[in-house]
Amino acid sequence: MIPKGYEGPYLMYAPDGRLVQVEYAAEAAKYGSPVVAVRANGCAVMVARTKEPDPLLDPMEKIHMVDENIGIAGAGFTGDIQLLVDQARVDAQRHRIIFEDPIDVKTLVSQLGQFMYQFTRYGNIRPLGASLIVIGSDRIGRHIYQLDTRGLILSGKALAIGKNSDSAISVLREGYKPDLDLRGAIDLAVKALSEAEDGESPVEVGIATGYSFRKMPLTEAQRLGCR
């Protein structure tokens, strides 16, 4: 039970040490359409369903290209996700201008996590209602990161965010193998995605391999191999 006065619009600690508004933001992100990512031998993949738009409107992106080697997908409020994607692109371009080299994945994720964390520190601002999955490829290897509404950063072999993400993670735990190839990683990710959100909407795939990131329809991705 939250004491009266601590559930309001201001960021303050409840007597039990909780930041209630940040927890509410995390709940908002859990209702977003799910995203699943899996790391395989030589590559990393993410999958998400694109929403069927109004016939008069162009389709909305679910997976976003940040730089030539990094992609992002989010779950939660669309405006908050777009703000974070734009911030990530600014950070990536700033790094490229200063160092004349693409930003490495960990550096970008760390900067983005700090940006998200700032929204949990001050009153009169709303914590961002979005979680992100970032995949990318750099000199160190292929990477998958998850950022939550607090700016907390997690890395792993297979991750899921959004609606029914616990169900997707259960599928990933059962099916993940260290020797997965690209096709196996895509199949596992799509299976986990379908467990979280069944539907007929097209599946979009992002692939990080070599020093590049690409996104494409599922049918095209299944014909590729890690290089």
N, C-alpha and C positions, 0 to 999 in steps of 0.2 A: 504494500500500500504506500503510495507516494504522499507525503505530508502536503497539506494545502500550501500553495505558494511556490512549490518547487516544480510544478508542471507547466508554468507559464512560459512566456516567450524569451525569458532571459536565461543565459547559460550560468547556472550556479550549481554547486554541489548539494545534493540531498544529504540528509544526516547519515545515510548509509554509504556515502561516497560515490554515488552514481551521478553522472551527467545525463539527466533525463532527456533533454532535447536531442542529444547525440544518439541515444537509444531509439528515439522516435524516428530519426533520420535513417537509422539502420533498418528499421522495420519497413520504411517506405521503399528502400532498395530491394528488399526481399520480395516485393510484389512486381518487380520489373520482369520483362521477358528474359529467360535464362540464356546464359552463355557458358560454353564448356570448352576447355582447352586441354590438350594432351601433348606431352613431349615424347618424341620418338627418336630413333637413331638418325642423327644428322638433320633433324628438323623439329619444328613445333607447329601445332595446328590449333586453330580455334574455330568453333562453329556456332551459328546462331540462325534463328529463323527471321526472315524479313517479313514485315507486315504488309498485307495487301492494302494498297492505298486506294483512295478515291480514284475512279477512272480519269478524272481531270487533273490529278496531281502526279508528279514524279515520285518514284519510290523513295522512301527514307532509308538512309544508310544505317546499318546496325554495326558493322565492322568498319573502322576508320583507319586509314593509313596516316601515320604521324610523320615518318621519314622513310627513306628507301629501305630501311632495315627493321622498322618497328610498326606494329599495329595495335589498336586498342578497341575493345568493345565494352559496353557498360550496361548495367541494369539499374533501373530507377527512373527518376524524373529526366525526361529527354533534355530539357534546358540545362540542367546541371551537368549531364553527361557531355553536352556540346561545349559547355564552358571549360570542362577539364580537357577535352580533346584539343580545343583551341590553345589552352595553356601549354599542353604538351608540345604542340607544334611550335609555339613561340620558343620554348626551352630548347627544342631540337635545332631550330634555325639559329638561335643565338650561339649555341655551341659550335655549329658548323661555321659561322662567320668568324668566331674567335680562333678556333683551332683548325679550321679548314679540313674537318674530318667529321663523319657522322657520329652522333652521340652514342655511347654504349648504353645498353639497356638498363643496367643497374643505376647509372647516374641519372637517367631520365626518370626512372621510377622513384628514386630518392627525392628528387626535386618536386615531383608531382605529389608525393606523400606529404612533404612539408607544406605545400600549397593547400592541400585538403585539411591538414591539421590546424592551419590558421583559423579556419571557420569554427573550430571548437573552443577558441580561447577568449572570445570577446562577446559582450552583450550586444543586443540590437542587430545581430546578424544571424542568419539561419544556417545551421550545418547543412552541408550538401547531401541531398538524398540520392546518392549514387554510389555504387560499387563498380570497380573496374577490373578487367583482366587485360594484362599487357603481355604480348609475346613479341619476341624479337631475336635477331641473330647478329652477333658481333665477333670480334677476334677471340673472345673467350669461349663462345659456343652458342647454343640455342637456349632460350630462357622463357619461363612462364612466371608471371607475378600477378598477385591479387592485391588490390587496395580497397579497404573498406571506408566507411564514412568518417572514421576517426583519423584516417591517414595511416592506419596500420598496414604494413607491407608483409605479405607472405609469398614465399616461392615454393614451387613443388613440381612434381612430375605430371600431375593431373589435377585440375581445379574446376570448380563450377560456382557460379553466382546466379542470383535472381530467384524467380519463383520455383518452388520445389527443388531447390539446389541440393537439399539433403538426399533426395531420391536419386539425383544424378550422381552424387558423390558415392553412393552405395554401389551403383553400377560400375563406376570407375575403380573402386577398390577391388571389386570382384574380377574385373576384366583386364586390369593393367598388367603388362609384362615389360620388363626392361628391354627386351629385344624387339619391340614393336617397330615395324616399318611404317612408311607414310600411309599406305592403304589401311593397315591395321589400326593406326592411330585415328584416322578419319572415321572408320567404321565404329570404333569404340566411342568416340566423341558424339557421333550421331545417335548411337544407341542410348547414351546417357541423356542427350538432349531430348530425345523422344520420350524417355521416362519422365522427365521434368515437365515437358509441354508437348503433348501430342497434337498434331495438326497437319494441314495440307499446305501450309505456307512454304515457299521455297527456302532451302537451307543455303546459307552463304558460308564460305570457308575462307579463312585467312591462313596463309602458310609462310613461315619464316624458315629460310634455308639459305646456305651460303652466306652472303652478306646482304640479302634482300628479303623484302616482305611483299607478298602478293595476295590479293583476294579475288575470288572467283566463285561461280556456281558449283554446287556439289558434283554434278556430273563431269565437269572439267577437271576438278581436283582429283577425282578418283582415277584419272588416266595418268597422273603424274607419278614421279618417284623422287625420293630425296637425293640431292646431289651435294 
